[in-house]
């Protein structure tokens, strides 16, 4: 894994710091979702994480190691999140070469300047923690369900930290949800599940991320 490169970029270890779109580890009561990969791809191989890893493997000639993580605790409690927690420290211990930050959807609406400032501070601290752990290449993507306030905050924090912001705000339109994807096994699972990206949308997310990675891998 240490020898895998995408252009000038080390790509042997990839950390996906996400939420249920990245990996939903638990089942959802009253639905047929039993967890284990990115909600609501039809199978694990079609979620955006596996598609990005496959694209890198094809381009680099070898498959990187990767860790998909569920970080709703940060989203729900960003202002008081403990970066010394065993969960977060285990992610840092993976020593990723590339980090994809894919969060924000579970952050409550930031309706006041005070809330916006707190989220900006917490998100900036998150990027600092990740960056100080071996200086990986960090790609921050916008919310799947577009939220201009959150997206602008994450974009500014990403640029300030020297990270790459990936605008995917157009990919989460309702037409791309699993509920509207014919044949998706979670099409009728209920809004908590089927408002997530279906296979087509997962591929769009993955394509956008990989294209941005490939472009940036040309830079030393």
Secondary structure as GFF3:
##gff-version 3
##sequence-region A 1 220
A	DSSP	beta_strand	5	6	.	.	.	ID=ss1
A	DSSP	beta_strand	9	10	.	.	.	ID=ss2
A	DSSP	beta_strand	13	18	.	.	.	ID=ss3
A	DSSP	three_ten_helix	44	46	.	.	.	ID=ss4
A	DSSP	alpha_helix	48	60	.	.	.	ID=ss5
A	DSSP	beta_strand	65	70	.	.	.	ID=ss6
A	DSSP	alpha_helix	72	76	.	.	.	ID=ss7
A	DSSP	three_ten_helix	78	80	.	.	.	ID=ss8
A	DSSP	alpha_helix	86	93	.	.	.	ID=ss9
A	DSSP	beta_strand	98	102	.	.	.	ID=ss10
A	DSSP	alpha_helix	113	131	.	.	.	ID=ss11
A	DSSP	beta_strand	137	141	.	.	.	ID=ss12
A	DSSP	alpha_helix	148	160	.	.	.	ID=ss13
A	DSSP	beta_strand	164	166	.	.	.	ID=ss14
A	DSSP	three_ten_helix	174	176	.	.	.	ID=ss15
A	DSSP	three_ten_helix	178	180	.	.	.	ID=ss16
A	DSSP	alpha_helix	191	194	.	.	.	ID=ss17
A	DSSP	alpha_helix	199	216	.	.	.	ID=ss18
###
